Amino acid sequence: MKLAPIFGMVTAILAVASVHANPISGTISMGGELNLDSASFSSATEVTSWPLVYVVADSGSFTSVTPLSLVTMSSSPWVFSPAPGVALNDLWTVGGFTFDFASDTVTVSGNFLDISGTGTITDSADDSGAFDWNLSLEQPTTGGPTEFTFSAAAGAAPGGGTGGEVPDGGFTLVLLGIAFAGIEVFRRKLGKA
C-alpha cells in the first residue's frame, strides 16, 4: 500500500487546521508627557516629542506588557490636525506591540484637547487588530509639561465585523480545497484496493 496519498491527506488537514489569524483584543492604557507645536490647544496641530510615556494598565492580548513599562514613541512628529490627521506607522511600540495611527477627530474645549480615532495594532507574530483609541490632555496650569492619557480598545473592523478580525486573503479556502482533493484521492485508492 502506498503511503503518499495518506501522507498528503494528513498534511493537508494539518495545514488547514493550523492556518488562522490570532486577533489582538483587549485594551491598553498609557500616560505620560508630550510637547505640542503650540502652547495653545486651539492652534496646536502636531505632537513634536514625547519625553515620557509608560503603560498604565492592560487587558486581553496586552497582559504580557508590564504596567509602568516605558513606551517607545515615533521620533517623527505626529500631525493630528486638521482631521483626519496624517497616517503614521509605528506611532508607539511596547512589549512586542506596534500601533499604526490611521485617522482621528480633534475636539478642543477650554483647557482640554481630546483626540480620538482608529488605528491598527500588530504584534511580533504579525497578528493584528483594528482599534479605537483616545488621547486626552489638559492645559498645564503651572507652566509644567503637558500630561496626557491614552487608551486603545479593540474596535470595529473594516466592513462592519467585530474588532480584531484579520482576513487571510482566501488562503484557508485554498488549503481546504487541497484537503478535499487529498481525501478524494485517498477514497479512490481505497476503492481500488
PyMOL commands that set and color helices and strands:
alter all, ss='L'
color gray80, all
select helices_A, chain A and resi 4-18+41-43+60-64+171-192
alter helices_A, ss='H'
color red, helices_A
select strands_A, chain A and resi 27-36+46-58+72-73+78-79+88-94+97-109+112-122+128-138+146-154
alter strands_A, ss='S'
color yellow, strands_A
deselect
rebuild
show_as cartoon
